[in-house]
Amino acid sequence: KQIPAIAGIFILGRVTVESLLSKGIEVPK
């Protein structure tokens, strides 16, 4: 399966946000 570029960016962004939250860093929404 091929993931559309936009979906890939969205998923990557979510993973980044969750990793920051797991480190206890506040992320503005």
Buried (B, 14 or more C-beta within 10 A) or exposed (E): EEEEEEEEEEEEEEEEEEEEEEEEEEEEE
